[in-house]
């Protein structure tokens, strides 16, 4: 009986070790892959890195419609192994330029307002990292969302504080705006560490507004939403499964699978230069068709 009990105890111990090994592998392997990808890049010092426009945002001179865009780019240095920096830009109808809103740590650490306005190009590189468009609204949908976005920015509760991990940080700010602007249907990437830091509570709407999440100081939580799918947050790191746009979400790496729904492009959103070129080609073709043939 004693030997049988010892065998059972050994099997249980091996089972626990196997589970621990699987968990550690699931955490370590994606981070190792991310580290190799990030640290293997030849990046310039932030003072010499690119901060200019990536050419994603439509030219205000060619687009009179209201525009809202949300971007993400890998954080600078070793931070990029784990996560991204996010920000939001708005352009009211017929406005001559964009307004960019984001939270930056150095401003808060120096006693200033953590919310930075128009710090750079609306679609600018982030210390050399190319931005990714997460969500976009144009036209009436954007115009309706802009008022809510401004109101959410005004009521953000951490204007004078910043904590890299687990929050509040730049991703906490953008998630706050998303929760208060359900028109965005904002699905932040799993690498947006800090998005699960819920101000003044444990339960809140998902950043997309399409579900609910529970989170303890951004360190331990779970989310279930139409846009995001199912996500588990452990120590600020996210694992998840998107069912509607099939994909898995891994810490460090991000989303693997079908691309997320960003926007539905409109025919009139084609840049003016392309429209002009197409018009010239059409005119030339019409002129050729009117020319008499060689047999006439």
Protein Blocks (a to p, Z undefined) as FASTA:
>chain_A
ZZmmmmmmmmmmmmmmmmmmmmmmmmmmmmmmmmmmmmmpccddfklmcfbdehlaccfk
lmmbdcddddddddehjllmmmccdddddddehiabdcdddddfklmmnopafbdghkbc
fkbceehiacddfbdcehjllmmmmmmmmmmmmmocklmgccfbgcdcfklmmmmmmmmm
mknopacdfklghjlpcghiabdcdfklpaccddeehlaccdddfklopaddeehiacdd
dfklgcdddehjlpadjdddfbdcdfklpcfklmmmmmmmmmmmmmmmmpccfkZZ
